[in-house]
Amino acid sequence: MPEPIPPQILRAIKADKGLCGEEQLWLSAAAVLTIVASLLSYIAKSPMPLVFAFAFDAIAAAKLEIDDF
C-alpha cells in the first residue's frame, strides 16, 4: 500500500507548482458565488444570500485544506 505524502513535502510541491485545476475551479466558484451573493443580498435587502455563500466558501476552504496528521 502506498504511503501518503508528508504534509511538509506536499506544501513544498504546492508552493513550487501552484494549484491544480480542481483547486482553481473551487476558488473561482467561491469568488463568483460570493460576488453574486453580495449583489443579491443588496438587491433583496436580505442577508440570506451571504449566509449561503459563506457556507459554500467554508466547504471550499475545507476541500482545499491539507490534512496534517
C-alpha positions as CSV (number, residue, x, y, z in Angstrom):
1,M,0.0,0.0,0.0
2,P,1.5,3.4,-0.9
3,E,2.4,5.8,1.8
4,P,0.8,9.3,1.9
5,I,2.9,12.3,1.0
6,P,4.1,14.1,4.2
7,P,2.4,17.5,4.7
8,Q,5.7,19.4,4.6
9,I,6.7,17.9,1.2
10,L,3.1,18.4,-0.1
11,R,3.3,22.1,0.8
12,A,6.6,22.5,-0.9
13,I,5.2,20.9,-4.1
14,K,2.2,23.2,-3.9
15,A,4.4,26.3,-3.5
16,D,6.5,25.2,-6.4
17,K,3.9,24.1,-8.9
18,G,0.8,26.1,-7.8
19,L,-2.8,25.0,-7.7
20,C,-4.2,22.1,-9.8
21,G,-7.3,22.6,-12.0
22,E,-9.8,21.3,-9.4
23,E,-8.4,23.7,-6.8
24,Q,-8.6,26.6,-9.2
25,L,-12.2,25.7,-10.0
26,W,-13.2,25.6,-6.3
27,L,-11.6,29.0,-5.7
28,S,-13.2,30.6,-8.8
29,A,-16.6,29.2,-7.9
30,A,-16.3,30.6,-4.4
31,A,-15.3,34.0,-5.6
32,V,-18.0,34.2,-8.2
33,L,-20.7,33.0,-5.8
34,T,-19.6,35.5,-3.2
35,I,-19.9,38.4,-5.6
36,V,-23.3,37.2,-6.9
37,A,-24.5,36.7,-3.3
38,S,-23.3,40.2,-2.3
39,L,-25.3,41.7,-5.2
40,L,-28.4,39.6,-4.4
41,S,-28.1,40.5,-0.8
42,Y,-28.0,44.2,-1.6
43,I,-30.9,44.0,-4.1
44,A,-33.1,41.8,-1.8
45,K,-32.1,43.6,1.4
46,S,-31.7,40.2,3.0
47,P,-28.6,38.6,4.5
48,M,-29.5,35.1,3.4
49,P,-27.6,35.0,0.1
50,L,-24.5,35.9,2.0
51,V,-25.2,33.2,4.5
52,F,-25.4,30.6,1.7
53,A,-22.2,32.0,0.1
54,F,-20.4,31.8,3.5
55,A,-21.5,28.1,3.9
56,F,-20.2,27.3,0.3
57,D,-17.0,29.1,1.0
58,A,-16.4,27.2,4.2
59,I,-16.9,23.9,2.2
60,A,-14.5,25.1,-0.5
61,A,-11.9,26.1,2.1
62,A,-12.2,22.6,3.8
63,K,-11.7,20.9,0.4
64,L,-8.5,22.9,-0.2
65,E,-7.0,22.2,3.3
66,I,-4.1,19.9,3.6
67,D,-4.5,17.2,6.3
68,D,-1.9,17.3,9.0
69,F,-1.6,14.0,10.9
